[in-house]
Amino acid sequence: MKKIKDAQTQIFIGEDVLLNLDEYLSNAVVVADKNSMQYTLPLLPRLSGLEVIRIDGNERSKNIDTVIFLWKEFERLQLDRNAVVICVGGGVVCDVVGFAAATYKRGIRFVNIPTTLLAMVDASVGGKTAIDLDGIKNVAGVFARPDRVFIYPPFIKTLPHEQILSGIAEIIKMYAVTKRKFSIENFDVSNNNFTEHIIFAVREKARIVSHDFKEHGKRKILNFGHTAGHAVEAFLLSQNKEITHGECVMWGMVAELFLSVRLLGFPHSEYEKFLSFAVRHYKPLHIKTEDVPAVINYMRSDKKNYQNKIMPVLLRCYGCPVWDCGMIDYALLTNILPDSILLSS
Ligand SMILES: NC(=O)c1ccc[n+]([C@@H]2O[C@H](COP(=O)([O-])OP(=O)(O)OC[C@H]3O[C@@H](n4cnc5c(N)ncnc54)[C@H](O)[C@@H]3O)[C@@H](O)[C@H]2O)c1
């Protein structure tokens, strides 16, 4: 078992981590979604005596209605301030349940047991909780660290391939922003053992977050691919199209690398390799030329914006992210971004 620490949070990774749950089994409630309930709760016999609250686990339910439902359930179960909420699920469950727990009675403890690859490598660690508003991603949220994170890699065996690819996008993001010697062409998506990648991504995230929990500076590099990615995700959700978070982040990284080539001299040859990886493994987004202004409009709601300019994270090279001098005004964006967004179509 690997143990990684992010300031106050202990993160356990391995096939024996579930043995460590015992200290959280009294005065506790489990929250899961349909799939995590079906596929992972049977592998968590230690939780079997606990009440389980079920929520919908998709982006459309990452909203205030689910939070209100959870607060009411916590009230019904008379959770006191010493209670602990055990989140069992993907990034949606971690984000929305973490938010509900962190705001209930001014904050009760929660523990994350991520069940998707994406939640293992990213959403379950770092202490960001959030909900969407009117389709705009993560509008409301609080920074609140889970008490513990228990990452049991075998849970990913029941994930559909598109969910594996979704998690891979966040793993690739972490290599791209931290490793100068990253070669995307050597990344093996068919390898079924992701434990090394999970340990790498969690260790890097914990290191960055320990120094900048509230994202005043360097933590922003973790948003690489997300300015364009969140805009695409919000747009496609508004069109009722099914899309994973990681697919949007992958195409968001393509768009932001395109900007990096133009504005910061990121090597064009590396951009070409990145694009060909995305084209080979990720399905096209089918965004039409006439939709591009609507996508760009969603970027106006990005939390990193400053004085009406967007601030995507760009790369000079792999491992050399620039997070606060890439202010781009909308006119420039409207000129150069459509080409890169349309590459994903
Ligand atoms: N807080 C953060 O730091 C952070 C970081 C990255 C992403 N996120 C958020 O995470 C969310 C995406 O998370 P996600 O990709 O895990 O999506 P998700 O939570 O919607 O899960 C994807 C699907 O997998 C199913 N599922 C879960 N575990 C399963 C299992 N073991 N076997 C089979 N199916 C299973 C779920 O029911 C769901 O249908 C987004 O809302 C994103 O904004 C948050």
The ligand as an ORCA input file, in Angstrom:
! r2SCAN-3c Opt
* xyz 0 1
  N     -12.720     18.343     -7.599
  C     -11.758     18.153     -8.467
  O     -10.582     18.440     -8.194
  C     -12.084     17.572     -9.816
  C     -11.037     17.215    -10.685
  C     -11.372     16.635    -11.909
  C     -12.693     16.443    -12.259
  N     -13.680     16.816    -11.392
  C     -15.100     16.594    -11.732
  O     -15.315     15.190    -11.831
  C     -16.462     14.977    -12.646
  C     -16.182     13.822    -13.599
  O     -15.940     12.659    -12.819
  P     -16.002     11.209    -13.491
  O     -15.326     11.241    -14.789
  O     -15.570     10.251    -12.471
  O     -17.553     11.070    -13.853
  P     -18.801     10.423    -13.071
  O     -18.702     10.642    -11.631
  O     -19.984     10.938    -13.803
  O     -18.631      8.863    -13.363
  C     -18.680      8.390    -14.680
  C     -19.641      7.211    -14.808
  O     -19.022      6.046    -14.251
  C     -19.948      5.375    -13.393
  N     -19.157      4.591    -12.451
  C     -18.545      5.025    -11.315
  N     -17.788      4.053    -10.803
  C     -17.942      2.969    -11.594
  C     -17.384      1.662    -11.592
  N     -16.456      1.289    -10.704
  N     -17.758      0.805    -12.577
  C     -18.642      1.185    -13.534
  N     -19.166      2.424    -13.609
  C     -18.817      3.311    -12.654
  C     -20.779      6.489    -12.833
  O     -22.005      6.017    -12.361
  C     -20.956      7.389    -14.052
  O     -21.990      6.898    -14.861
  C     -16.741     16.278    -13.357
  O     -17.874     16.888    -12.805
  C     -15.502     17.115    -13.103
  O     -15.782     18.482    -13.107
  C     -13.401     17.359    -10.184
*
